[in-house]
Amino acid sequence: MIFPKKRKLFTINEVSRACGLSRTTLIRLEESGFFTPYRIDPDTGYRYYDAYNVTVLGEYLRLQAVGLSRREIADLYYERVDSAEFLRSQRQKLSDLQRFLDEYELRHSHAKNHSISYVSLPAATCYCDELTSSSFAETETLAYLSYEKVIDAGYRLLSGKSPFIISDDWPKRTGPSEAGYRFTFCIPVTPDRKSGSFLRVFPATDALSILGFGSYSVVPELCARLLRELDARALEPSGPMRIVVLVAPYAGTHYKSDDFCYECVVPIKERKEQASS
């Protein structure tokens, strides 16, 4: 960039007003290494900025608007990131957001149709509780008690990741409403130095997923349709089907028992075609 011989300098208050950022935010951005004021008076400590500083802050605001954190923006701007890992993590976020929007649309439109798509499942360490239920109500209670076990054991829940159910009985049985239903309740936790027989690592994988809305009675239909889609697309499973209740009964009083979204996911060995719905 070719700069004019004489630059006009601006105070922190002027830049704060021009960019819509607080003085505190400007200081924190400087401390994080995102940018440096054109000049800092050695006697007073007053900061002075030029128009180039303002354009850098404009780039910060653009990246912030797409959801990057302050640390991510600074690392990206100064190329302190592994490009491949950055792309992988951001595409995973995009996939998660798209699936959330699909879920939101189903729930709030009360749509009867299903949404099928390819998804990327990140690697996950889970606290896995082997359980046997005699009813759907007991399944809810057992899942709740599993959370108590995780907290009591000192594990930290993995933020933003839903628990899921896997079962070797599925799809031979119709679900937790049947007596003697055996399943594993898997709660994602943050990997740390703790170890234990309850921990299980699920590798990262592509998967085929189906979303549905309604009461638990829709789950057998979702799973059956997903299995038909696997056959139709000539996909080979690489792991057991996962069943995700996207709103647990205790997550909010405004959700009723027939007002949940469910996701059934099957890890696959190879992706044969483009995602479709």
C-alpha positions, 0 to 999 in steps of 0.5 A: 500500500502506498501511503501519503507523505503526511498522514492524519492521525486520530485519537482512540475516541475518534476511531472508537466512534468510526468503527463502532468498537469500544475503547476497551475492545480496541485495547484488547485487540492491540494486546491480542496482536491483531493490530498496532496503533500508528503511534503511542506517545511515550510520555502520556501513553496516548494512542494515535491511529491512521486510516490504515489502522481503521481499514484493519479494524474493518477487516476485523469486523468483517471476520467477526460478522462471520462468527470468528473469535478475537483469537481466531481473527488475530491468528488468521490475519497474521497466518499463525494457523494451520490452514488445513486445520482452520478450514476443517474446523470452520467447515465443521462449524458450518455443517453444525450450523446448517444442521441446526437450521434444518432442525429449527425449521422442522420444529417451528414449521411442525413439518412432517417431511424428513431432512436427509443429508451427509454430515461430518462427525468430528472425533468425540470422547464420550462417557458411555453408560450401558443401560437397560430400560423397561419404558420410555419414561425410565429411559429419560430417568436413566439418561438424567442419572448418567449426567449425574455420574459424569458430573460426579466423576469430574468430567467436563461436558463438551460444549455444544455437543448433544448426547446420543444413543447407540444400540445393538438391538436397533432396528430389531426393536421399536425403541425404549418403549419396549421392556428390556431395551438395551442401549448405550447412552453416550455423553460427549466430554472434553478429552483430558488426562482422566481415564476410565472404563466408561470412556470411549473414543469415536473417530471422525467420520462422514455419515448419513443423517436424517432429521425428524419432528414429533413424538418418540414414535417417529424414531422407528420410521426415521431409522427405517428410512435411513437404512433404506437410504443407505441401501439406495446409495450403496453406502456401507456403515462404519459404526452403529447408528446414533440416535440423538434427541435434540431437545431433552425433556428437561431442557425447557418447559415450553417443549412438549413430548410431541415437540422434539426433533430427532436425528438418526445418524449412521457413520459411513465408510465412503461417501458415494454421492452429493448430499440431498434432501 
